[in-house]
Amino acid sequence: MGDKIDRSEQDWRRLLTPEQYHVCREKGTERAFTGAYWNTKTRGLYHCAGCGEPLFGSQEKYDSGSGWPSFWQPLVEHAVETETDRSLGMERIEVHCRRCGSHLGHLFPDGPMPTGKRYCINSLSLQFQPRDSAEAGPDDSGQPSSD
């Protein structure tokens, strides 16, 4: 994992599209079923749109029916951080990139085993890097392994 990144708002606006800026820096949310990755089944890695840090893998992605990319765990435990979000008159757990602080989405306790977690992430906060088929492992189900 890389060192923490501190950029000016001007730099963020230059780096991100206006839509990405709204989600990543202003804690916005894209509409369900509209993001680029909600239904992606391709193998690969999902990186932070703000800093390129690898956050989630396709093998931890599953179809939650929510309309957003959903993962049952991050690629590595310390890739993301969480904090309490009390906006919109409710209490939720916000997920953000550990490295650059970009807002990613929210964490819910209704995911599949083995974690029971659903990381509900905005496509706009991610950059997907498809995996070379030569690197692919035996399980591409996108579901938790039964091991």
Residue, then its C-alpha position, 0 to 999 in steps of 0.5 A: m500500500g502506498d503512502k497517504i495522498d494529500r491533494s488540493e481541491q484544485d488538483w482533485r478537480r483536475l484529476l477527476t471528472p465532475e461526476q467522480y469529484h461529486v462522489c469521491r470528494e463530496k460524498g455523493t452517490e450515483r443512482a442504482f443500476t447506472g454505474a459502469y461496474w454494477n453488473t461486471k463479471t469480468r475478472g480483475l481488480y477494482h482500484c480507487a479512482g482517486c489514487g489508483e490503490p487496489l481496493f477490491g478483487s472480482q472474486e469478492k464481488y457478488d450480485s447483491g441486487s442493489g444496483w451497485p458493485s458489491f463486495w464481501q471484503p476488500l482486497v486487503e483489510h487495510a485498503v479501506e477505512t470506515e466511519t459513521d455517516r449520519s447524513l440523510g437522517m440515518e446512521r450508516i457506515e461510510v467506506h473510504c479509501r485509506r490512501c487518499g480518503s475518497h468516498l467509495g460507498h457504504l458498508f452494510p451487515d447483510g452480505p454473504m458469508p464468510t464475512g456477512k458484509r456488503y461493501c456497496i461501492n459507487s462505480l464512479s469511485l473505482q477504476f477497473q483493471p481486467r485481469d489477463s486470462a493467463e493470470a486467472g485462477p480456478d474460481d471466477s464465481g464472484q462468490p465466497s469460496s467454500d474453503 
